[in-house]
Every structure is written in C-alpha cells, then in structure tokens.
Amino acid sequence: FLLPKILNKWRKKSVISASLLISGSSLLALSLAGLFPIWIRIAITSFASICIGGSVAAAMIPANTLIQEKTPRDFGGRIYGLLGFLATAATMLPLMAAASLADIFGARQIIILISFVLFAGFLYTKRHD
C-alpha cells in the first residue's frame, strides 16, 4: 500500500535508484550482522530482510511499468517473453559464479561484493538520471 503513494510523489527512475541503494545497504548490513551479539543480529537481519523485500518490489514494479509505457502494443508479448527468457538465462551464470566464489572466499565477502555492485548501480543511475 505504500508503493503507489511513493510512485505518485517521485519519479519511477528515482524510486528504482533508491531501491538499489537500500538493497546494497541492507546486504552490507546482513553480511556484517554476524559480528554482533545474537539479539542485535536478529534485529539487523529482520530489518534488512524487510528492506530488501521492499526494495525489490520498489524496483520491479516501476521497471515493469516503464517497459509497459515505452513498448508499442504490438510488441508487448514479445518483449515480456524475451524479458522472462533473459531473466532466467541471466540468473544462471552469476548464481554459479557467486556460489563458486563463495566456496573460495566465503559467503560474507561475496555478499559484501554484491552490495558494492548494487552501490555501483545506484551511482550509475544517479549519474545518468
């Protein structure tokens, strides 16, 4: 119920950019949560998980809306079919790479790396906004 209110006030690109920042910060907090006592760890992981879930929705809904607005009606089915295929195909390679790197360097370091990739995405969107 919050996302429509946010999208009415802010541009879709700004919401997507903010969701990259929130996701990166939340992943960084998750990776560092193990350094704290258990009760703080529970609070950090709970809050970070809620933030990640909200930021994924805040990124996906405006992105799909932008695709719908910019795509000609005749190409809608083709675009979404291609988007589904590419999302599936593009997930496999990074997933296998992240799993292999996590075995070598450890999960915490890979999660930190992914959070920095999200921060880089945020900076890129801010620069090209």
ABEGO torsion letter per residue (X at the ends): XAAAAAAAABBAAAAAAAAAAAAAAAAAAAAAAAABBAAAAAAAAAAAAAAAAAAAAAAAAAAAAAAAAABBAAAAAAAAAAAAAAAAAAAAAAAAAAAAAAAAAEAAAAAAAAAAAAAAAAAAAAAAX
